[in-house]
Amino acid sequence: MVRSVHGRDPRKSVLLTVVTALLAGYALLPLFWLVVNSTKTQQQLFSSFGLWFSGDFALWDNIVQTLTYDDGVFLRWFGNTLLYVAVGAGGATFLATLAGYALAKFDFPGKRAVFAVVLGAVAVPGTALAVPTFLMFSQMGLTNTPWSIILPSLISPFGLYLIWVFASEAVPTELLEAARMDGAGEFRTFFTISSRLLAPGFVTVLLFTIVATWNNYFLPLIMLSESTWYPLTVGLNAWNAQATTAGGEAIYHLVITGSLLTIVPIVVAFLFLQRYWQSGLAAGSVKQ
């Protein structure tokens, strides 16, 4: 039986490469379709092959039309989404980091019960809580306001659990005891020592919450009745519904271009924050 220098079967390596390439193609094909069709005019969308460029390059014109259509409502939706992400996802990550760190490094009565509640909350899908949340917020008079989106986004059971597990191994208890012996308080220890060690876990939870809040659709759909507070997901769906009606086909290219613009910030966030993962993986690999 032929094996490579490292003792691996070459056929398995080729098979793994082929399977990986197929999965990558499957994942990238919709993105490629989106990029290609964002460069076409409304007429070219229905008269040319969807997986390749054709005719005039109309991407910049489509972007301008998307940003200016209906008095620039797309920019309003974009600003709303940034608000929900900055306050909701940022707040959820910060709270999850504080709670996860406390659960990992402090002992208190009822800790096992909290652990069970967190695991149970992770198992419950967010869509199952959307209707009860709507009924509760409607009684409080918070529906059709930004708070109806921000407040539910502040809770991230999965992020809390992830920080809990990560902090248990990433933050040595001996280091915390040494800081306490030097007279450092708990808050000072957390913000000057523990927060740096928790950076990879913090960034991981931040990316999860950013993506979840950015792609949040069902909750804003039932909470918001005025388009002025729509996020991008609900706003683009409203455009798509308009495009499928009689006489609304003229904005179909705006739906596609708007979808492309919507995913750009997520890609930028991943590219910008991935260096924290790399530094976290390298930390502790070399001892002095």
Secondary structure, DSSP 4 states (H G I P E B T S, - for coil): ----TTS--HHHHHHHHHHHHHHHHHHHHHHHHHHHHHTS-HHHHTTS-TTS--SS--HHHHHHHHHHHHHHHHHHHHHHHHHIIIIIIHHHHHHHHHHHHHHHH---TTHHHHHHHHHHHHHS-HHHHHHHHHHHHHHHT-TTSTHHHHHHHT--HHHHHHHHHHHHHHS-HHHHHHHHHTT--HHHHIIIIIHHHTHHHHHHHHHHHHHHHHT--HHHHHH--SGGG--HHHHHHHHHHHHTSTT-GGGHHHHHHHHHHHHHHHHHHHHHHHHHHHHHHHTTSS--
